[in-house]
Amino acid sequence: MTKQLFLVTFLFISQQCVADTDFKKVPSIPADVKSAKAVVPIYSQKLAFRLPTSWKNAFQDQKPNIFMMEFTPQNENIDSWKNLLTIQGFESLANRVTPERFLTDTANRFKTICGKDLVFDDLGATTVDGFKAHRAILGCSKVPSQNFSEVAYWLVIQGSKDIYVVQKAIRSEVGNTLTSANVDSFFSDFSPIELCKSGGEKYECSK
């Protein structure tokens, strides 16, 4: 089974945070509604983002201290996708690594897979609701033994206790079309990303 090529080599998934039943399909969505705000409780905080109605929750897995959910367009699936949104949480990691270090360490791991085809464009530091964050474009311009590229926009956030990672990946013909000039429009359907307090109503984003 082919999922996200790189992540499965070194990232594992965590314990209870959100149930699959929380993402059951609603009977119908008004035609003029193009996206909805998703609020996901992950460890000590909640992560909020926009989810287009043309996308679905495709995969969730959990292992100790790490959480992951993946989303694809309705007409794609987790075994054969061209577009993938991944949400991750790393419990109690915020006091041990900075967002920038997380990305550079990840890029070093990717280099062992991608070799000369590594794509790594450090987009610099930012903040998400006052929390330190770092952005990058990362992937392979040619996946080993495959005739396509896999490149993603990464946003790593240092929460109060935990590290949160949001990434949108795309598979396309060999090469890389994702750049600093078009990355904002590439990710715009899922913006803004918000980091919220853990209390309040289940799907409320309080800051």
HUGI-V280078 format. One record per residue. N is the residue number from 1. RES is the residue in one letter. SS is DSSP state (2 for helix, 1 for strand, 0 for the rest). OMEGA is omega in radians with two decimals (NA if undefined). BURIAL is 1 if it has 9 or more other ideal C-beta (glycine too) atoms within 8 Angstrom, else 0. Layout:
# HUGI-V280078
N_RES_SS_OMEGA_BURIAL + N_RES_SS_OMEGA_BURIAL
This chain:
# HUGI-V280078
1_M_0_-3.14_0 + 2_T_0_3.01_0 + 3_K_0_-3.12_1 + 4_Q_0_-2.93_1 + 5_L_0_-2.95_1 + 6_F_0_-3.00_1 + 7_L_2_-3.04_1 + 8_V_2_-3.13_0 + 9_T_2_-3.08_0 + 10_F_0_3.12_0 + 11_L_0_-3.13_1 + 12_F_0_-2.88_0 + 13_I_0_-2.87_1 + 14_S_0_-3.03_1 + 15_Q_0_-3.02_0 + 16_Q_0_3.04_0 + 17_C_0_-3.14_1 + 18_V_0_-3.07_1 + 19_A_0_3.07_0 + 20_D_2_-3.11_0 + 21_T_2_3.12_0 + 22_D_2_-3.09_0 + 23_F_2_3.05_0 + 24_K_0_3.12_0 + 25_K_0_3.02_0 + 26_V_0_-3.07_0 + 27_P_0_-3.14_0 + 28_S_0_3.13_0 + 29_I_0_3.11_0 + 30_P_0_-3.05_0 + 31_A_0_-3.09_0 + 32_D_0_3.09_0 + 33_V_0_-3.07_0 + 34_K_0_3.12_0 + 35_S_1_3.11_1 + 36_A_1_3.12_0 + 37_K_1_3.08_1 + 38_A_1_3.10_0 + 39_V_1_-3.05_1 + 40_V_1_3.05_1 + 41_P_1_3.13_1 + 42_I_1_3.14_1 + 43_Y_0_-2.97_1 + 44_S_0_-3.13_0 + 45_Q_1_3.06_1 + 46_K_1_3.07_1 + 47_L_1_-3.13_1 + 48_A_1_3.14_1 + 49_F_1_3.04_1 + 50_R_1_3.07_1 + 51_L_1_3.11_1 + 52_P_1_3.12_1 + 53_T_0_3.09_1 + 54_S_0_3.11_0 + 55_W_1_-3.13_1 + 56_K_1_2.99_0 + 57_N_1_-2.99_1 + 58_A_1_-3.05_1 + 59_F_1_3.02_1 + 60_Q_1_3.09_1 + 61_D_1_-3.08_0 + 62_Q_1_2.99_1 + 63_K_1_-3.04_1 + 64_P_0_2.97_0 + 65_N_0_3.13_1 + 66_I_1_-3.08_1 + 67_F_1_3.09_1 + 68_M_1_2.95_1 + 69_M_1_3.12_1 + 70_E_1_-3.11_1 + 71_F_1_3.07_1 + 72_T_1_2.96_1 + 73_P_1_-3.09_1 + 74_Q_0_-3.08_0 + 75_N_0_3.07_0 + 76_E_0_3.10_1 + 77_N_1_-3.00_0 + 78_I_0_3.14_1 + 79_D_0_-3.13_0 + 80_S_1_-3.05_0 + 81_W_0_2.99_1 + 82_K_0_3.13_0 + 83_N_1_-3.07_1 + 84_L_1_3.01_1 + 85_L_1_-3.13_1 + 86_T_1_3.07_1 + 87_I_1_-3.13_1 + 88_Q_1_3.01_1 + 89_G_1_3.14_1 + 90_F_1_-2.98_1 + 91_E_0_3.03_1 + 92_S_0_-3.13_1 + 93_L_0_-2.99_1 + 94_A_0_-3.13_1 + 95_N_0_-3.10_0 + 96_R_0_-3.12_0 + 97_V_0_3.06_1 + 98_T_0_3.08_0 + 99_P_2_3.13_1 + 100_E_2_3.14_1 + 101_R_2_3.09_0 + 102_F_2_-3.11_1 + 103_L_2_-3.14_1 + 104_T_2_3.07_1 + 105_D_2_3.11_1 + 106_T_2_3.12_1 + 107_A_2_3.11_1 + 108_N_2_3.08_0 + 109_R_2_3.12_1 + 110_F_2_-3.10_1 + 111_K_2_3.11_1 + 112_T_2_3.11_0 + 113_I_2_-3.00_1 + 114_C_2_-3.08_1 + 115_G_2_-3.10_0 + 116_K_2_-3.13_0 + 117_D_2_3.10_1 + 118_L_1_2.99_1 + 119_V_1_3.09_1 + 120_F_1_3.12_1 + 121_D_1_3.14_1 + 122_D_1_-3.10_1 + 123_L_1_3.01_1 + 124_G_1_-3.08_0 + 125_A_1_3.06_0 + 126_T_1_3.04_0 + 127_T_1_3.05_0 + 128_V_1_-3.11_1 + 129_D_0_3.09_0 + 130_G_0_3.13_0 + 131_F_1_3.14_1 + 132_K_1_-3.14_1 + 133_A_1_3.12_1 + 134_H_1_-3.07_1 + 135_R_1_3.08_1 + 136_A_1_2.93_1 + 137_I_1_-2.99_1 + 138_L_1_3.09_1 + 139_G_1_3.11_1 + 140_C_1_3.04_1 + 141_S_0_2.97_1 + 142_K_0_3.11_1 + 143_V_0_-3.13_1 + 144_P_0_3.11_1 + 145_S_0_3.11_0 + 146_Q_0_-3.12_0 + 147_N_0_3.08_0 + 148_F_0_3.07_1 + 149_S_1_3.03_1 + 150_E_1_-3.05_1 + 151_V_1_-3.08_1 + 152_A_1_2.92_1 + 153_Y_1_-3.11_1 + 154_W_1_2.98_1 + 155_L_1_-3.13_1 + 156_V_1_-3.06_1 + 157_I_1_3.08_1 + 158_Q_1_-3.13_1 + 159_G_0_-3.11_1 + 160_S_0_3.11_0 + 161_K_0_-2.96_1 + 162_D_0_3.03_1 + 163_I_1_3.12_1 + 164_Y_1_-3.13_1 + 165_V_1_3.04_1 + 166_V_1_3.09_1 + 167_Q_1_3.02_1 + 168_K_1_-3.08_1 + 169_A_1_3.08_1 + 170_I_1_3.00_1 + 171_R_1_-3.11_1 + 172_S_1_3.10_1 + 173_E_0_-3.12_0 + 174_V_0_-3.07_0 + 175_G_0_3.13_0 + 176_N_0_3.12_1 + 177_T_0_-3.13_0 + 178_L_0_-3.07_1 + 179_T_0_3.09_1 + 180_S_0_-3.12_0 + 181_A_0_-3.08_0 + 182_N_0_-3.04_1 + 183_V_2_-3.14_1 + 184_D_2_3.10_0 + 185_S_2_3.10_0 + 186_F_2_-3.06_1 + 187_F_2_-2.94_1 + 188_S_2_-3.11_0 + 189_D_2_-3.07_0 + 190_F_2_-3.13_1 + 191_S_0_0.03_0 + 192_P_0_2.97_0 + 193_I_0_-3.13_1 + 194_E_1_3.05_1 + 195_L_1_-2.94_1 + 196_C_1_3.04_1 + 197_K_0_-3.08_0 + 198_S_0_-3.07_0 + 199_G_0_3.12_0 + 200_G_0_3.11_0 + 201_E_0_-3.02_0 + 202_K_0_-3.08_0 + 203_Y_0_3.12_0 + 204_E_0_3.11_0 + 205_C_0_3.13_1 + 206_S_0_-3.09_0 + 207_K_0_NA_0
